[in-house]
Amino acid sequence: MIDLATTLSFLTAPILAYINYRLVTAQHMPDDCKPSTWMRWLSWSGIIFLTAFALVYVYWQIQF
């Protein structure tokens, strides 16, 4: 049960992060509330990190 919950958490984290990024940077968001350029780069690096970590975790689960 714990393996299932952990796997689902790692797999959904990058998806939820991307949905959140799209929501915050959408056209309907006022310009003064949108994140700055460095915050967008930080967001993308976080999404890439979450995706890489999820892939490594799935690989690790398959191997052992």
URWO-V927422 format. One record per residue. N is the residue number from 1. RES is the residue in three letters. PSI is psi as a letter, one per 20 degrees, with the letter a starting at -180 (999 if undefined). OMEGA is omega in whole degrees, 0 to 359 (none if undefined). D_LAST is the distance of its C-alpha to the last C-alpha in Angstrom with 2 decimals. Layout:
n:N res:RES psi:PSI omega:OMEGA d_last:D_LAST
n:N res:RES psi:PSI omega:OMEGA d_last:D_LAST
//
This chain:
n:1 res:MET psi:h omega:180 d_last:16.59
n:2 res:ILE psi:h omega:178 d_last:15.44
n:3 res:ASP psi:g omega:178 d_last:12.25
n:4 res:LEU psi:g omega:180 d_last:14.76
n:5 res:ALA psi:g omega:180 d_last:17.26
n:6 res:THR psi:g omega:180 d_last:15.14
n:7 res:THR psi:g omega:178 d_last:13.90
n:8 res:LEU psi:h omega:178 d_last:17.54
n:9 res:SER psi:g omega:180 d_last:18.89
n:10 res:PHE psi:h omega:181 d_last:17.05
n:11 res:LEU psi:h omega:181 d_last:18.00
n:12 res:THR psi:i omega:182 d_last:21.57
n:13 res:ALA psi:g omega:179 d_last:22.39
n:14 res:PRO psi:h omega:179 d_last:23.28
n:15 res:ILE psi:g omega:179 d_last:25.22
n:16 res:LEU psi:h omega:177 d_last:27.19
n:17 res:ALA psi:g omega:179 d_last:27.86
n:18 res:TYR psi:g omega:177 d_last:29.29
n:19 res:ILE psi:g omega:178 d_last:31.39
n:20 res:ASN psi:g omega:178 d_last:32.71
n:21 res:TYR psi:g omega:179 d_last:33.58
n:22 res:ARG psi:h omega:180 d_last:35.43
n:23 res:LEU psi:g omega:183 d_last:37.29
n:24 res:VAL psi:h omega:181 d_last:38.46
n:25 res:THR psi:j omega:182 d_last:39.59
n:26 res:ALA psi:r omega:183 d_last:41.28
n:27 res:GLN psi:h omega:182 d_last:45.00
n:28 res:HIS psi:i omega:179 d_last:45.99
n:29 res:MET psi:p omega:178 d_last:44.88
n:30 res:PRO psi:q omega:184 d_last:47.88
n:31 res:ASP psi:h omega:181 d_last:47.86
n:32 res:ASP psi:i omega:178 d_last:48.29
n:33 res:CYS psi:i omega:180 d_last:45.09
n:34 res:LYS psi:q omega:180 d_last:42.88
n:35 res:PRO psi:q omega:179 d_last:40.63
n:36 res:SER psi:r omega:183 d_last:41.92
n:37 res:THR psi:g omega:181 d_last:40.68
n:38 res:TRP psi:h omega:178 d_last:38.65
n:39 res:MET psi:h omega:175 d_last:37.03
n:40 res:ARG psi:g omega:177 d_last:36.10
n:41 res:TRP psi:g omega:178 d_last:34.48
n:42 res:LEU psi:h omega:178 d_last:32.61
n:43 res:SER psi:g omega:179 d_last:31.50
n:44 res:TRP psi:h omega:178 d_last:30.24
n:45 res:SER psi:h omega:176 d_last:28.35
n:46 res:GLY psi:g omega:178 d_last:26.71
n:47 res:ILE psi:g omega:178 d_last:25.84
n:48 res:ILE psi:g omega:178 d_last:24.35
n:49 res:PHE psi:g omega:180 d_last:22.34
n:50 res:LEU psi:g omega:179 d_last:21.04
n:51 res:THR psi:g omega:179 d_last:20.17
n:52 res:ALA psi:g omega:180 d_last:18.39
n:53 res:PHE psi:h omega:178 d_last:16.41
n:54 res:ALA psi:g omega:179 d_last:15.50
n:55 res:LEU psi:g omega:178 d_last:14.41
n:56 res:VAL psi:g omega:180 d_last:12.29
n:57 res:TYR psi:g omega:179 d_last:10.70
n:58 res:VAL psi:g omega:177 d_last:10.15
n:59 res:TYR psi:g omega:180 d_last:8.80
n:60 res:TRP psi:h omega:179 d_last:6.29
n:61 res:GLN psi:h omega:180 d_last:5.51
n:62 res:ILE psi:h omega:183 d_last:5.69
n:63 res:GLN psi:h omega:185 d_last:3.80
n:64 res:PHE psi:999 omega:none d_last:0.00
//
